[in-house]
Amino acid sequence: MPIKLRVQGQSITVDERFANVSNFLKEAWEPGSDEEVPLLDSQVTLKAFQTLQKYYEFNNFEPAIIDAISNDPNTCFLNEFNRQLIMEYSVFEGNELKELLQAAIYLQTLAFKKLCLARIAFEFHVDKQEPNKSFNTLKEKFNMTNSALTLGDVERFKQEYPTIVNKYN
């Protein structure tokens, strides 16, 4: 029996397998129930939910979970569909990626949350074979041509964002 949800005032029906990938839905939805499960508007936007839904449907509700960014960051998204889906969202412009991550955390969807985190980490990837080239690329990307990116900056970033640095780099 499908799961009925209410997202930003709209009724949506989704595959019951969502309860297998969302700890929130596993707890909030009762199999066989005809009642809608409301999702907090402040936590899940309709667009974010639709993106999350595309991700799980494409991956047949059994996505591989991203563990880390390899030395080739383009392979970290595990398949081309996932890469194209998440690369549409900018890390630095707008709030859409933040909304995706917020929805993933609220719905407790581990694989989608890691996909969002990998998208962020992708922007800061440092090639371990050519770290100086990577640092110069990052400096150009962030318009830091007159600034020196030091190992101290990297260490400070590691302390401020340990999950991203340790898990995704």
C-alpha positions in Angstrom: 0.0 0.0 0.0 1.5 3.4 -0.9 2.5 6.0 1.6 0.4 9.2 1.6 2.3 12.3 2.5 1.5 16.0 2.8 4.4 18.2 1.6 3.9 22.0 1.6 0.2 21.6 1.5 0.2 19.1 -1.3 -0.9 15.5 -1.1 1.6 13.1 -2.5 1.5 9.3 -2.8 4.8 7.5 -2.8 6.0 3.9 -2.9 5.9 2.1 0.4 9.6 1.2 -0.1 10.3 4.7 1.1 9.8 3.4 4.6 12.9 1.2 4.0 15.1 4.1 3.2 13.7 6.7 5.6 13.9 6.1 9.3 11.4 9.0 9.8 8.8 7.3 7.6 9.5 3.9 9.1 8.4 5.4 12.5 5.7 7.8 11.3 3.8 5.6 8.8 1.7 2.6 9.7 1.4 0.0 6.9 -2.2 -0.2 5.8 -3.0 3.3 7.0 -4.9 5.7 4.7 -3.9 8.8 6.7 -1.5 11.3 5.3 1.9 11.7 7.1 2.5 15.5 7.3 6.1 16.7 6.7 7.1 19.9 8.3 7.1 22.7 5.8 10.2 24.2 7.5 12.1 21.0 7.0 11.0 19.6 3.6 10.2 21.6 0.5 8.2 20.1 -2.3 11.1 20.5 -4.8 13.6 18.9 -2.4 11.2 16.0 -1.8 10.7 15.5 -5.5 14.5 15.4 -6.0 14.9 12.9 -3.2 12.1 10.8 -4.7 13.8 10.8 -8.1 17.0 9.6 -6.5 15.4 6.7 -4.7 13.1 5.6 -7.5 16.0 5.6 -10.0 18.1 3.6 -7.6 15.2 1.2 -7.0 15.2 2.2 -3.3 18.5 0.4 -2.8 21.2 3.0 -3.6 24.8 2.3 -2.9 25.9 4.6 -0.1 28.8 6.9 -0.9 31.6 6.2 1.5 34.3 8.7 0.4 35.5 10.7 -2.6 38.2 8.8 -4.4 41.1 10.5 -6.1 38.8 10.9 -9.1 35.9 12.9 -7.6 33.7 12.3 -10.7 33.4 8.7 -9.7 32.2 9.4 -6.1 28.6 9.8 -7.2 28.5 6.0 -8.1 26.5 6.4 -11.3 25.9 9.0 -13.9 22.2 9.7 -12.9 23.2 10.5 -9.3 26.0 12.7 -10.6 23.8 14.7 -12.9 21.0 14.9 -10.3 23.1 16.4 -7.6 25.4 18.5 -9.7 22.4 20.6 -10.7 22.6 22.2 -7.2 25.1 24.8 -6.5 27.0 24.7 -3.2 27.4 28.5 -3.1 24.4 30.0 -4.8 20.8 29.8 -3.5 19.5 27.5 -0.8 18.4 24.5 -2.9 21.3 22.2 -1.8 20.8 23.3 1.8 17.1 22.3 1.4 18.0 18.9 0.0 20.4 18.2 2.9 17.8 19.5 5.4 15.1 17.2 3.9 17.6 14.2 4.0 18.3 14.9 7.6 14.7 15.3 8.6 13.6 12.2 6.7 16.6 10.3 8.0 17.7 9.1 4.6 21.4 8.1 4.9 22.2 7.5 1.2 20.7 10.8 0.1 22.3 12.7 2.9 25.7 11.3 1.9 25.0 12.3 -1.7 24.4 15.9 -0.6 27.6 15.9 1.5 29.6 14.5 -1.4 28.4 17.3 -3.6 29.8 19.8 -1.0 33.0 17.9 -0.6 33.4 17.7 -4.4 34.0 21.5 -4.4 36.9 21.2 -2.0 38.5 18.0 -3.3 42.3 18.0 -3.1 44.0 15.5 -5.4 46.5 13.7 -3.2 48.8 13.1 -6.1 49.0 16.9 -7.0 48.0 18.9 -3.9 49.7 22.1 -5.1 47.7 22.1 -8.3 44.5 21.4 -6.4 45.2 24.3 -4.0 45.8 26.6 -6.9 42.6 25.5 -8.5 40.7 26.2 -5.2 42.3 29.6 -4.9 41.2 30.5 -8.4 37.7 29.1 -7.8 37.3 31.3 -4.7 39.0 34.3 -6.2 41.9 34.1 -3.8 44.6 34.9 -6.3 46.3 37.4 -4.0 45.9 35.2 -0.9 48.0 32.3 0.2 46.2 29.2 1.1 48.3 27.7 3.8 48.4 24.4 5.6 47.1 26.3 8.6 44.0 27.2 6.6 43.6 23.5 5.7 44.0 22.4 9.3 41.5 25.0 10.5 39.0 23.8 7.8 39.6 20.2 9.0 38.7 21.2 12.6 35.6 23.2 11.6 34.3 20.6 9.2 35.7 17.3 10.4 32.9 15.2 8.8 33.4 16.5 5.4 37.2 16.4 5.5 37.6 13.1 7.1 34.9 11.2 5.4 34.9 12.8 1.9 38.5 13.7 1.2 
